Amino acid sequence: MSRDSKNRYVAFAFARGDVLLEIDSNGIIVFATGTVRGLLGVDADALIGKPLATIAAPEAAQALSLVVNAAKARRRVLVDLPLQIGTRRVGGNIAGCPLPDGPGYYLSFSAQLGTARVPIEPPRDAATGLLSGDALTVQAEKLLASAPADAPPPRLTLVDVGGVGGVIDKLPPDKRQAVQRELGDTLKKYSVANDSAAVLGTDKYGLVHDASLDPAQIQRGVAEVIRRAAPAATNIAVALSSLELDHAGLSQNDTAKALVYAVNRFVDSNPGEFTLASLKDVLGKELDTAMTKMADFRRFIEEDGFQLYFQPIVALGDRVPHHQEALTRLPDGSSPFSTVTFAEEIGLITDLDYSVAQKLLAMLERQPNALDVAMNVSGRSLENPAFVSVMLDLLGRYPALRHRLMIEVTESSRIKNLEKVGKVIQSFRSAGHRVCIDDFGSGSAAFQYLRYLNVDVIKIDGLYVREINNNPNDRTLVKAIQFLCDELKCESVAEMVEEDGQAQMLRDIGVDFGQGYLYAKPGPQIYSQNRAQPSRRPLAGQARR
């Protein structure tokens, strides 16, 4: 099979799926790429050399057998086959077929949108056998949900043994392992069902136990393990914080948030600082914190607490700036990542997106020679009908700018209703604005999005650009994306271009534009025709439509 034919197959496979695998005749994975980490929580390279059976859900044995037999017989197959690694499980189907003149057998996995990833076997700490922190909060939720209404609520006791890790690490390997296991067994012994204890952080543990158990027993038990392991370590103290899990009057969602908040506060605190006494106390503290953050965010918007930086997107053929991306920055020039993340979590990202649009449109109107600009809009904002309505109204007040402003859809939060957002995108395009998908190929911008979102420009995630000269898998994937762009008549932009060799490789592949530190870092000065000295050219995508 020619290289171009293989690229077309890879492109075709990704057009309908999220993960691409190649297996040999024995069902061993020899190649993996796509949104593996986003779906299964591990890097693609971690799958190579493992049997396909290790990532198939336990109940999918029959479907797995069909796939392996089809690979041996070199025939096509399409089956429902959920994947699972540890606690990460995602439903979907696999389509497989052989390459016409090669030994490989390719599988394209397409995840079901909205499929819940449910815990099967909780993750554990290998040294102690204890649960992970996330698994403990899930376990606590289950215990609260199943507890009799007239029974006293259980308690969450948090154990801080500052410095014990350093002492244990100095022990001989066999004794170290024995002590770690004994510590884990001791904590589990006091917990509900002997399996509700967890490692929360360095020298920090937690367990859910019956209200009748005196936390002092836990303290004495842990101290005895340490005393036997290191008699000379007299400076190690066992500090406890006990929290009543009284969730009466709290919703399941509030209970979950309170548990997570309590554990995170404990992990981040110094000994003696953690003082919360009940879940209601936790939730009250959390809400106070959230309200403070919301007020700060409102002031951030109202007082114009952000500024716009600009980074050019250049034509790879001649390195002339073609258009530019507007990026939000704090007054000191730093990224507002945590602010944006918080805004998305509480539903205020629409306020930021709208404020950025207002500022950017006014700036473009004042500077008619400015290069065309791509403006970031969160996928979550596009799912908000009120935001879409006011944004279209705002854009309609600047008819002369419609061909100078591109909408760049960011995928920091996964779009839940692709069909709905697809219609919104068409409304922006009908109004004369080009639309771009950002970070294409990452876990939150799956290839199947192209089935729903009709766009003009595709931005290739920098993850595949960084090692494009050294990693043949990355090169193959970028070629496949470029093939999709050509077939769909979209233009392509490669992110994170930092070296000449990357730019040359991307140019050889056929990518249209590049963005990255090789050309310029983001800065407060907007790029204009006079500054960049290009001839006026249409916005990306216009030339082909």
C-alpha positions as CSV (number, residue, x, y, z in Angstrom):
1,M,0.0,0.0,0.0
2,S,1.4,3.5,-0.9
3,R,2.0,6.0,1.8
4,D,-0.8,8.2,0.5
5,S,-3.3,5.3,0.6
6,K,-2.4,4.5,4.2
7,N,-2.8,8.2,5.1
8,R,-6.3,8.1,3.5
9,Y,-7.2,5.0,5.4
10,V,-6.1,6.6,8.7
11,A,-8.1,9.7,7.8
12,F,-11.1,7.6,7.0
13,A,-10.8,5.7,10.2
14,F,-10.6,8.8,12.3
15,A,-13.5,10.5,10.5
16,R,-15.8,7.9,12.2
17,G,-13.9,7.2,15.4
18,D,-11.9,8.4,18.4
19,V,-9.1,5.8,18.7
20,L,-7.2,4.0,16.0
21,L,-5.5,0.7,16.8
22,E,-3.4,-1.7,14.8
23,I,-3.2,-5.3,16.0
24,D,-1.2,-8.2,14.7
25,S,-2.4,-11.7,14.0
26,N,-2.3,-12.6,17.7
27,G,-4.4,-9.7,18.8
28,I,-1.4,-7.7,20.2
29,I,-1.6,-3.9,19.8
30,V,1.3,-2.7,17.7
31,F,0.1,0.9,17.1
32,A,-2.3,3.3,18.9
33,T,-3.2,6.9,18.5
34,G,-6.1,9.3,18.9
35,T,-8.0,10.3,22.1
36,V,-6.7,7.4,24.2
37,R,-5.9,9.5,27.2
38,G,-9.2,11.4,27.1
39,L,-11.2,8.2,27.0
40,L,-9.1,5.7,29.0
41,G,-6.8,7.8,31.1
42,V,-3.5,6.4,29.7
43,D,-1.2,7.5,27.0
44,A,-1.5,5.7,23.6
45,D,2.1,4.4,23.9
46,A,1.1,2.5,27.1
47,L,-1.2,0.2,25.0
48,I,1.5,-0.9,22.6
49,G,2.6,-4.5,23.2
50,K,-0.6,-5.4,25.1
51,P,-3.3,-7.8,24.0
52,L,-6.5,-6.2,22.8
53,A,-8.2,-8.2,25.5
54,T,-6.6,-6.1,28.2
55,I,-8.6,-3.0,27.2
56,A,-11.9,-4.7,26.4
57,A,-14.6,-4.6,29.1
58,P,-15.0,-8.0,30.8
59,E,-18.5,-8.5,29.5
60,A,-17.4,-8.0,25.9
61,A,-15.7,-11.5,25.5
62,Q,-17.9,-12.6,22.7
63,A,-17.4,-9.3,20.7
64,L,-13.7,-9.5,21.4
65,S,-13.6,-13.0,19.9
66,L,-15.3,-11.8,16.8
67,V,-12.8,-9.0,16.3
68,V,-9.7,-11.3,16.9
69,N,-11.1,-13.9,14.5
70,A,-11.9,-11.3,11.9
71,A,-8.3,-10.1,12.2
72,K,-6.9,-13.6,11.7
73,A,-9.2,-14.2,8.7
74,R,-8.5,-10.7,7.4
75,R,-12.1,-9.7,6.9
76,R,-14.1,-6.7,8.0
77,V,-16.0,-6.5,11.2
78,L,-18.3,-4.1,13.1
79,V,-19.3,-4.8,16.7
80,D,-20.3,-3.1,19.8
81,L,-17.3,-3.4,22.1
82,P,-16.9,-1.2,25.3
83,L,-13.3,-0.4,26.3
84,Q,-12.1,-0.4,29.9
85,I,-8.8,0.2,31.8
86,G,-9.1,0.1,35.6
87,T,-12.1,2.3,36.5
88,R,-12.3,4.1,33.2
89,R,-15.0,2.5,31.0
90,V,-16.5,3.9,27.8
91,G,-19.0,2.3,25.5
92,G,-18.8,2.3,21.8
93,N,-18.2,0.2,18.7
94,I,-15.2,-1.0,16.8
95,A,-14.9,-1.2,13.0
96,G,-12.0,-3.3,11.7
97,C,-10.5,-4.1,8.4
98,P,-7.1,-5.1,6.9
99,L,-4.9,-3.0,4.7
100,P,-5.0,-4.4,1.2
101,D,-1.3,-5.2,0.9
102,G,0.1,-5.0,4.4
103,P,0.1,-7.4,7.5
104,G,-1.6,-4.9,9.8
105,Y,-5.3,-5.1,10.9
106,Y,-6.8,-1.7,11.8
107,L,-9.5,-1.0,14.4
108,S,-11.3,2.3,14.6
109,F,-13.1,2.7,18.0
110,S,-16.0,5.2,18.1
111,A,-17.2,6.2,21.5
112,Q,-20.8,6.7,22.3
113,L,-21.3,10.4,23.1
114,G,-22.5,10.9,26.7
115,T,-21.5,7.4,27.8
116,A,-20.8,7.4,31.5
117,R,-17.4,6.1,32.6
118,V,-18.3,4.2,35.8
119,P,-16.0,2.7,38.3
120,I,-15.7,-1.1,38.2
121,E,-12.8,-2.0,40.4
122,P,-11.6,1.1,42.4
123,P,-8.0,2.2,41.9
124,R,-5.6,1.4,44.7
125,D,-2.2,2.3,46.0
126,A,0.1,-0.5,45.1
127,A,2.3,-0.2,48.3
128,T,-0.5,-0.1,50.9
129,G,-3.4,-1.7,49.2
130,L,-5.5,1.3,50.1
131,L,-8.0,3.1,47.9
132,S,-7.1,6.3,46.0
133,G,-8.6,9.6,47.2
134,D,-11.2,9.7,44.4
135,A,-12.2,6.1,45.1
136,L,-12.7,7.0,48.8
137,T,-15.1,9.9,48.1
138,V,-17.1,7.5,45.8
139,Q,-17.1,4.9,48.5
140,A,-18.3,7.4,51.1
141,E,-21.1,8.5,48.8
142,K,-22.3,4.9,48.4
143,L,-22.2,4.3,52.1
144,L,-24.2,7.5,52.8
145,A,-26.8,6.6,50.2
146,S,-27.3,3.0,51.6
147,A,-27.2,3.9,55.3
148,P,-30.5,3.4,57.2
149,A,-32.2,6.7,57.9
150,D,-32.3,6.0,61.7
151,A,-28.7,5.0,62.0
152,P,-26.1,7.5,63.2
153,P,-24.0,8.9,60.3
154,P,-20.5,7.5,59.8
155,R,-17.4,9.6,60.2
156,L,-14.6,10.5,57.9
157,T,-11.3,10.5,59.9
158,L,-8.3,12.1,58.2
159,V,-4.9,11.0,59.4
160,D,-1.7,13.1,59.0
161,V,1.5,11.3,59.8
162,G,4.0,14.0,58.8
163,G,7.5,12.6,58.0
164,V,6.6,8.9,58.2
165,G,7.2,8.5,54.5
166,G,10.8,9.6,54.8
167,V,11.4,7.1,57.6
168,I,9.8,4.2,55.8
169,D,11.8,5.0,52.6
170,K,15.0,4.5,54.5
171,L,14.1,0.9,55.5
172,P,15.4,-2.1,53.6
173,P,13.1,-2.9,50.6
174,D,11.5,-6.0,52.2
175,K,10.9,-4.3,55.5
176,R,9.6,-1.2,53.8
177,Q,7.0,-3.2,51.9
178,A,5.9,-5.0,55.0
179,V,5.5,-1.8,56.9
180,Q,3.5,-0.1,54.1
181,R,1.2,-3.1,53.9
182,E,0.8,-3.2,57.7
183,L,-0.1,0.4,57.8
184,G,-2.7,-0.1,55.0
185,D,-4.1,-3.2,56.8
186,T,-4.4,-1.3,60.1
187,L,-6.4,1.6,58.5
188,K,-8.6,-0.8,56.6
189,K,-9.3,-2.8,59.8
190,Y,-10.9,0.3,61.4
191,S,-12.9,1.3,58.2
192,V,-16.4,0.3,57.1
193,A,-16.4,-3.2,55.5
194,N,-12.6,-3.3,56.1
195,D,-12.2,-1.5,52.7
196,S,-13.0,2.2,53.1
197,A,-9.5,3.6,53.7
198,A,-7.4,5.5,51.3
199,V,-4.1,7.2,50.6
200,L,-4.9,10.9,50.1
201,G,-1.4,12.4,49.7
202,T,2.1,12.3,51.1
203,D,1.8,11.0,54.6
204,K,-1.9,11.6,54.5
205,Y,-4.7,9.1,54.8
206,G,-8.4,8.9,55.3
207,L,-11.0,6.3,56.3
208,V,-14.8,6.1,56.7
209,H,-15.7,4.3,59.9
210,D,-18.7,3.8,62.2
211,A,-19.7,6.6,64.5
212,S,-19.2,4.3,67.5
213,L,-15.5,4.0,66.9
214,D,-13.4,6.3,68.9
215,P,-10.9,8.0,66.5
216,A,-8.3,7.7,69.3
217,Q,-8.2,4.0,68.5
218,I,-7.1,4.8,65.0
219,Q,-4.4,7.1,66.3
220,R,-3.0,4.5,68.7
221,G,-3.1,1.8,66.0
222,V,-1.2,3.9,63.4
223,A,1.3,5.1,66.1
224,E,2.0,1.4,67.1
225,V,2.8,0.5,63.5
226,I,5.3,3.4,63.2
227,R,6.8,2.6,66.6
228,R,7.6,-1.0,65.7
229,A,9.0,0.0,62.3
230,A,11.2,2.8,63.5
231,P,11.6,2.9,67.3
232,A,14.1,5.7,67.0
233,A,11.7,8.0,65.1
234,T,10.3,9.7,68.2
235,N,9.5,13.0,66.4
236,I,6.7,11.6,64.3
237,A,3.2,12.5,65.5
238,V,-0.1,11.1,64.3
239,A,-2.6,14.0,63.9
240,L,-6.3,13.3,63.3
241,S,-9.2,15.4,62.0
242,S,-12.6,13.7,62.3
243,L,-15.6,14.8,60.2
244,E,-19.2,13.8,60.8
245,L,-20.8,12.7,57.5
246,D,-24.3,14.0,58.3
247,H,-25.8,14.7,54.9
248,A,-29.4,15.2,56.0
249,G,-30.9,18.0,53.9
250,L,-28.1,17.9,51.3
251,S,-28.6,16.7,47.8
252,Q,-26.5,13.9,46.4
253,N,-24.6,16.5,44.3
254,D,-23.9,18.7,47.3
255,T,-22.8,15.7,49.3
256,A,-20.3,14.8,46.6
257,K,-19.0,18.3,46.3
258,A,-18.6,18.6,50.1
259,L,-16.6,15.3,50.3
260,V,-14.3,16.3,47.5
261,Y,-13.8,19.8,49.0
262,A,-13.1,18.3,52.5
263,V,-10.5,15.9,51.2
264,N,-8.8,18.5,49.0
265,R,-8.7,21.0,51.9
266,F,-7.1,18.4,54.2
267,V,-4.5,17.4,51.6
268,D,-3.5,21.0,51.1
269,S,-3.4,21.9,54.8
270,N,-0.7,21.8,57.4
271,P,-1.1,19.7,60.6
272,G,-3.7,21.3,62.8
273,E,-5.1,23.6,60.2
274,F,-8.1,21.5,59.1
275,T,-11.0,22.4,61.4
276,L,-14.2,21.5,59.5
277,A,-16.5,19.4,61.6
278,S,-19.4,18.2,59.4
279,L,-20.4,18.0,55.7
280,K,-22.8,20.9,56.2
281,D,-19.9,22.9,57.6
282,V,-17.8,21.9,54.6
283,L,-20.5,22.9,52.1
284,G,-21.0,26.2,53.8
285,K,-17.3,26.9,53.5
286,E,-17.2,25.8,49.9
287,L,-20.2,28.0,49.0
288,D,-18.6,30.9,50.7
289,T,-15.4,30.4,48.7
290,A,-17.4,30.0,45.5
291,M,-19.4,33.1,46.1
292,T,-16.2,35.1,46.8
293,K,-14.7,33.7,43.5
294,M,-17.9,34.6,41.7
295,A,-17.8,38.2,43.0
296,D,-14.2,38.5,42.1
297,F,-15.0,37.2,38.6
298,R,-17.8,39.7,38.2
299,R,-15.4,42.5,39.1
300,F,-12.9,41.1,36.7
301,I,-15.4,41.5,33.9
302,E,-17.0,44.8,35.0
303,E,-13.8,46.6,35.7
304,D,-12.2,45.4,32.5
305,G,-9.7,43.3,34.3
306,F,-8.4,41.6,31.2
307,Q,-6.5,42.7,28.1
308,L,-6.2,41.2,24.7
309,Y,-2.9,39.8,23.3
310,F,-2.4,38.9,19.7
311,Q,-0.4,36.1,18.1
312,P,0.0,35.9,14.3
313,I,-0.9,32.9,12.2
314,V,1.5,32.8,9.2
315,A,1.3,31.2,5.8
316,L,3.8,28.3,5.9
317,G,4.8,28.9,2.3
318,D,6.2,32.5,2.7
319,R,5.9,33.1,6.5
320,V,3.8,36.2,6.0
321,P,1.3,36.8,8.7
322,H,-2.2,36.0,7.3
323,H,-4.4,36.6,10.4
324,Q,-4.1,36.6,14.1
325,E,-5.6,35.0,17.2
326,A,-6.9,37.2,20.1
327,L,-5.9,35.8,23.5
328,T,-7.2,36.8,26.9
329,R,-4.5,37.9,29.4
330,L,-4.5,39.2,32.9
331,P,-3.1,42.8,33.4
332,D,0.4,41.3,34.1
333,G,0.3,39.4,30.8
334,S,-0.2,36.0,32.4
335,S,-2.7,33.4,31.3
336,P,-6.1,33.5,33.0
337,F,-6.4,29.7,32.8
338,S,-7.7,29.2,36.3
339,T,-10.2,32.0,36.0
340,V,-11.5,30.6,32.7
341,T,-11.8,27.1,34.2
342,F,-13.7,28.4,37.2
343,A,-16.0,30.4,34.9
344,E,-16.8,27.3,32.9
345,E,-17.5,25.3,36.0
346,I,-20.1,27.7,37.3
347,G,-21.6,28.8,34.0
348,L,-20.1,32.3,33.8
349,I,-17.9,31.7,30.7
350,T,-20.6,33.4,28.6
351,D,-19.9,36.7,30.4
352,L,-16.2,36.5,29.6
353,D,-16.7,35.5,25.9
354,Y,-19.2,38.3,25.4
355,S,-16.9,40.9,27.0
356,V,-14.0,39.8,24.9
357,A,-16.2,40.1,21.8
358,Q,-17.2,43.6,22.7
359,K,-13.7,44.8,23.3
360,L,-12.4,43.1,20.1
361,L,-15.1,44.4,17.8
362,A,-14.5,48.0,19.1
363,M,-10.8,47.6,18.5
364,L,-11.2,46.3,15.0
365,E,-13.6,49.1,14.1
366,R,-10.9,51.6,15.3
367,Q,-8.2,49.9,13.3
368,P,-9.4,49.2,9.7
369,N,-5.9,48.1,8.7
370,A,-5.7,45.3,11.3
371,L,-5.3,41.8,10.1
372,D,-8.3,39.5,10.4
373,V,-8.7,38.1,13.9
374,A,-9.8,34.7,15.3
375,M,-11.8,35.1,18.6
376,N,-12.0,32.2,21.1
377,V,-15.5,31.2,22.1
378,S,-16.1,28.3,24.6
379,G,-18.1,25.4,23.4
380,R,-20.1,25.7,26.6
381,S,-21.1,29.3,25.6
382,L,-22.4,28.0,22.2
383,E,-24.8,25.7,24.1
384,N,-26.4,28.6,25.8
385,P,-29.3,30.0,23.7
386,A,-29.3,33.3,25.5
387,F,-25.6,33.8,24.8
388,V,-26.0,32.9,21.1
389,S,-28.9,35.4,20.8
390,V,-27.0,38.3,22.3
391,M,-23.8,37.4,20.5
392,L,-25.5,37.4,17.1
393,D,-27.1,40.7,18.0
394,L,-23.7,42.2,18.9
395,L,-22.1,40.9,15.7
396,G,-25.0,42.3,13.7
397,R,-24.1,45.8,14.9
398,Y,-20.7,45.6,13.0
399,P,-21.7,44.4,9.5
400,A,-18.4,45.7,8.1
401,L,-16.4,43.4,10.3
402,R,-18.1,40.1,9.6
403,H,-15.5,39.0,7.2
404,R,-12.6,40.1,9.5
405,L,-13.7,38.2,12.5
406,M,-13.4,34.4,12.8
407,I,-15.1,32.4,15.6
408,E,-12.7,29.9,17.1
409,V,-14.5,27.2,19.1
410,T,-12.4,26.1,22.0
411,E,-13.1,22.6,23.5
412,S,-11.9,23.0,27.1
413,S,-15.3,21.7,28.1
414,R,-16.7,18.9,26.1
415,I,-19.7,19.9,24.0
416,K,-22.7,17.8,25.0
417,N,-25.1,18.6,22.2
418,L,-23.2,18.5,19.0
419,E,-26.2,18.8,16.8
420,K,-27.4,21.9,18.6
421,V,-23.9,23.5,18.4
422,G,-23.7,22.6,14.7
423,K,-26.8,24.7,14.1
424,V,-25.3,27.6,16.1
425,I,-22.1,27.4,14.0
426,Q,-24.2,27.6,10.8
427,S,-25.9,30.7,12.1
428,F,-22.5,32.4,12.6
429,R,-21.4,31.3,9.1
430,S,-24.6,32.5,7.6
431,A,-23.9,35.9,9.2
432,G,-20.6,36.0,7.3
433,H,-18.2,34.8,10.0
434,R,-15.7,31.9,9.4
435,V,-15.6,29.2,12.1
436,C,-12.6,27.3,13.3
437,I,-12.2,24.2,15.6
438,D,-9.4,24.7,18.1
439,D,-7.1,21.9,19.3
440,F,-8.3,19.4,16.8
441,G,-7.2,15.8,17.5
442,S,-7.1,16.3,21.3
443,G,-9.2,14.4,23.8
444,S,-11.9,17.1,23.7
445,A,-12.0,17.7,20.0
446,A,-12.8,14.3,18.6
447,F,-12.7,13.5,14.9
448,Q,-16.3,12.5,15.0
449,Y,-17.1,16.2,15.6
450,L,-16.8,16.7,11.9
451,R,-19.9,14.7,11.4
452,Y,-21.9,17.5,13.2
453,L,-19.8,20.7,12.9
454,N,-19.4,22.2,9.5
455,V,-16.4,24.6,9.8
456,D,-14.0,26.5,7.6
457,V,-10.7,26.0,9.5
458,I,-9.2,23.2,11.5
459,K,-6.5,23.8,14.1
460,I,-4.2,20.8,14.6
461,D,-3.4,20.3,18.2
462,G,0.2,21.1,19.1
463,L,0.5,17.7,20.8
464,Y,1.1,16.2,17.3
465,V,3.4,19.1,16.1
466,R,6.0,19.1,18.9
467,E,7.6,15.7,17.9
468,I,6.5,15.6,14.3
469,N,10.1,15.3,13.0
470,N,10.9,12.5,15.4
471,N,7.7,10.6,15.9
472,P,6.4,8.8,12.7
473,N,3.0,8.2,14.4
474,D,2.5,12.0,14.8
475,R,3.5,12.6,11.2
476,T,1.0,10.0,10.0
477,L,-1.7,11.5,12.1
478,V,-1.0,15.1,10.9
479,K,-1.1,13.8,7.3
480,A,-4.4,12.1,8.0
481,I,-5.8,15.4,9.4
482,Q,-4.5,17.3,6.4
483,F,-6.2,14.8,4.1
484,L,-9.5,15.4,5.9
485,C,-9.0,19.1,5.5
486,D,-8.4,18.8,1.8
487,E,-11.4,16.5,1.3
488,L,-13.7,18.8,3.4
489,K,-12.3,21.9,1.8
490,C,-11.1,23.3,5.1
491,E,-7.9,25.2,5.7
492,S,-5.5,24.0,8.3
493,V,-3.5,25.7,11.1
494,A,-0.7,23.9,13.0
495,E,-0.2,25.1,16.6
496,M,3.0,25.2,18.7
497,V,5.4,25.6,15.8
498,E,8.7,26.4,17.5
499,E,11.4,25.1,15.1
500,D,12.3,25.5,11.4
501,G,12.3,21.7,11.0
502,Q,8.7,21.5,12.2
503,A,7.6,24.2,9.8
504,Q,9.4,22.5,6.9
505,M,7.7,19.2,7.7
506,L,4.3,20.8,8.0
507,R,4.8,22.6,4.7
508,D,5.8,19.4,3.0
509,I,2.7,17.7,4.3
510,G,0.5,20.5,2.9
511,V,-0.6,22.3,6.1
512,D,-1.6,25.9,5.2
513,F,-0.7,27.9,8.2
514,G,1.5,27.8,11.4
515,Q,1.3,29.5,14.8
516,G,3.9,29.4,17.5
517,Y,7.0,30.9,19.1
518,L,9.0,30.4,15.9
519,Y,7.1,33.4,14.5
520,A,6.1,35.4,17.5
521,K,5.0,35.1,21.1
522,P,1.6,36.7,22.0
523,G,1.8,40.4,22.7
524,P,-0.4,43.4,23.3
525,Q,0.1,45.0,19.9
526,I,-2.4,44.1,17.3
527,Y,-1.0,43.0,13.9
528,S,-1.9,45.3,11.0
529,Q,-1.1,45.3,7.3
530,N,1.5,48.0,7.8
531,R,3.2,46.1,10.6
532,A,3.1,42.7,8.9
533,Q,3.4,44.1,5.3
534,P,1.3,41.5,3.6
535,S,-1.0,42.0,0.7
536,R,-4.6,41.9,1.8
537,R,-5.7,38.3,1.5
538,P,-9.0,36.6,2.4
539,L,-9.5,35.1,5.9
540,A,-8.6,31.4,6.2
541,G,-11.1,29.3,4.3
542,Q,-12.5,32.1,2.2
543,A,-10.3,31.4,-0.8
544,R,-11.7,27.8,-1.1
545,R,-15.4,28.5,-0.6
